[in-house]
Amino acid sequence: MVFPLEQLVKYSENIYEITVAASRRAYQMSRIKDSAIEENDGKVVSLAAKQVFTNEVTFRIEEK
């Protein structure tokens, strides 16, 4: 899977927030050695970005 550029271009919210969410998701997936990474040829960042952009994984901003 290639990085989801179409979703990135169409995204109208805060791009920084979704970028951070995808980065953190990629980190989570790599830490737990998610089997989906191997199915995606080891491309964890593009897989995490796809999950975030397609709302398979959601994120929220926590106020301090």
SEKE-787802 format. One record per residue (C-alpha): residue number from 0; x, y, z. Coordinates in nm, 4 decimals, m for minus. Example, Ala and Ser with C-alpha at 12.3 -4.5 7.8 and 13.67 -1.06 7.14 Angstrom:
num, x, y, z
0, 1.2300, m0.4500, 0.7800
1, 1.3670, m0.1060, 0.7140
***
This chain:
num, x, y, z
0, 0.0000, 0.0000, 0.0000
1, 0.1221, 0.3461, m0.0866
2, 0.0814, 0.6431, 0.1465
3, m0.2830, 0.7633, 0.1214
4, m0.2173, 1.0849, m0.0707
5, m0.5755, 1.1231, m0.1923
6, m0.7065, 1.1311, 0.1639
7, m0.4292, 1.3698, 0.2633
8, m0.5196, 1.6142, m0.0137
9, m0.8910, 1.5987, 0.0715
10, m0.8367, 1.6347, 0.4465
11, m0.9735, 1.9708, 0.5632
12, m0.8980, 1.9561, 0.9368
13, m0.5721, 2.0321, 1.1170
14, m0.3036, 1.8473, 0.9190
15, m0.0560, 1.8637, 1.2090
16, m0.2950, 1.6750, 1.4386
17, m0.3585, 1.3922, 1.1961
18, 0.0122, 1.3671, 1.1141
19, 0.0948, 1.3285, 1.4828
20, m0.1872, 1.0743, 1.5211
21, m0.0518, 0.8661, 1.2317
22, 0.3024, 0.8848, 1.3714
23, 0.1900, 0.7716, 1.7140
24, m0.0168, 0.4910, 1.5609
25, 0.2868, 0.3746, 1.3623
26, 0.4895, 0.3713, 1.6834
27, 0.2183, 0.1686, 1.8621
28, 0.2017, m0.0830, 1.5802
29, 0.5768, m0.1280, 1.5656
30, 0.6019, m0.1716, 1.9439
31, 0.3423, m0.4509, 1.9512
32, 0.4718, m0.6003, 1.6269
33, 0.1282, m0.5918, 1.4633
34, 0.0895, m0.8681, 1.2040
35, m0.0648, m0.6187, 0.9601
36, 0.2807, m0.4642, 0.9164
37, 0.4145, m0.7759, 0.7444
38, 0.1041, m0.7933, 0.5267
39, 0.1873, m0.4371, 0.4185
40, 0.5474, m0.5217, 0.3199
41, 0.6807, m0.3719, 0.6441
42, 0.5513, m0.0236, 0.5621
43, 0.4206, 0.0727, 0.9027
44, 0.3847, 0.4482, 0.8464
45, 0.1677, 0.4159, 0.5367
46, m0.0445, 0.1525, 0.7117
47, m0.0901, 0.3735, 1.0185
48, m0.1764, 0.6749, 0.8010
49, m0.4358, 0.4700, 0.6123
50, m0.5914, 0.3570, 0.9414
51, m0.6158, 0.7139, 1.0678
52, m0.7410, 0.8678, 0.7425
53, m1.0091, 0.6008, 0.6928
54, m1.1211, 0.6243, 1.0577
55, m1.0310, 0.2613, 1.1224
56, m0.8434, 0.4105, 1.4173
57, m0.9647, 0.7322, 1.5772
58, m0.7758, 0.9877, 1.7801
59, m0.8580, 1.2687, 2.0176
60, m0.6691, 1.5646, 2.1543
61, m0.6268, 1.5586, 2.5290
62, m0.6273, 1.8918, 2.7067
63, m0.3747, 1.9316, 2.9856
***
